[in-house]
Amino acid sequence: MPKNETVFEYLTGTWKRLYAASREFGRYAYTKEEKAKWSASFAEIKHLIILYVGLTLEDPTMFPQPAG
């Protein structure tokens, strides 16, 4: 994890990177099977990010935070 970045900031960046990857995915022609796999993976990753953001908001001490 980058120095001087909180877990919440990191997860927010992850969310943005996930949606950027989703936009890029939509630009190319993939088979229905590949699209279905991407959709399932996208949903699972999105779920995990939301889960970790919730955990971080409930208990900020759960993960190491930058000093200061």
Backbone torsions as a table, in degrees:
resi	resn	phi	psi	omega
1	MET	NA	140.2	179.9
2	PRO	-61.0	145.5	177.2
3	LYS	-67.1	152.3	178.2
4	ASN	61.1	28.0	176.8
5	GLU	-127.2	128.5	179.1
6	THR	-74.8	165.4	177.7
7	VAL	-62.4	-39.9	178.9
8	PHE	-60.6	-44.5	178.3
9	GLU	-63.1	-40.4	178.4
10	TYR	-62.7	-44.5	-179.7
11	LEU	-67.1	-34.6	175.7
12	THR	-62.9	-42.7	176.5
13	GLY	-64.2	-36.9	177.6
14	THR	-63.3	-41.5	178.0
15	TRP	-60.3	-44.6	179.6
16	LYS	-64.5	-41.6	178.9
17	ARG	-65.9	-36.4	178.1
18	LEU	-62.8	-45.9	-179.7
19	TYR	-70.1	-31.7	174.9
20	ALA	-65.3	-41.6	177.5
21	ALA	-64.4	-36.5	178.7
22	SER	-65.4	-40.8	177.7
23	ARG	-64.2	-40.9	178.0
24	GLU	-64.2	-40.4	179.6
25	PHE	-59.2	-39.2	-178.5
26	GLY	-68.4	-14.6	-178.0
27	ARG	-80.5	-14.0	-174.7
28	TYR	-113.8	154.7	179.8
29	ALA	-88.0	113.1	177.5
30	TYR	-117.9	160.5	178.2
31	THR	-72.0	164.9	178.4
32	LYS	-60.5	-36.2	179.3
33	GLU	-65.2	-43.4	178.7
34	GLU	-65.4	-39.7	177.9
35	LYS	-64.4	-38.6	179.0
36	ALA	-66.4	-41.1	177.7
37	LYS	-64.0	-42.8	179.0
38	TRP	-62.8	-43.9	-178.8
39	SER	-60.6	-43.6	179.1
40	ALA	-65.8	-42.9	179.2
41	SER	-65.3	-44.0	179.3
42	PHE	-58.3	-46.7	-179.3
43	ALA	-62.9	-41.1	-179.5
44	GLU	-68.0	-43.5	179.0
45	ILE	-64.0	-43.2	178.6
46	LYS	-60.1	-43.1	178.4
47	HIS	-60.4	-45.0	-179.2
48	LEU	-64.8	-40.9	179.0
49	ILE	-62.2	-46.2	179.6
50	ILE	-61.4	-41.7	178.7
51	LEU	-60.1	-48.9	-178.7
52	TYR	-68.4	-34.6	175.8
53	VAL	-62.7	-43.9	178.3
54	GLY	-60.8	-44.6	177.9
55	LEU	-61.7	-41.3	-180.0
56	THR	-65.5	-39.3	179.2
57	LEU	-70.4	-35.5	179.5
58	GLU	-70.3	-41.7	-176.6
59	ASP	-141.7	87.5	-177.8
60	PRO	-60.7	-20.8	-179.6
61	THR	-80.9	-3.1	-178.3
62	MET	-62.9	-34.5	-178.9
63	PHE	-119.5	153.1	178.3
64	PRO	-61.3	141.3	179.0
65	GLN	-119.7	153.0	177.9
66	PRO	-66.0	148.8	178.3
67	ALA	-71.7	142.3	173.7
68	GLY	97.4	NA	NA
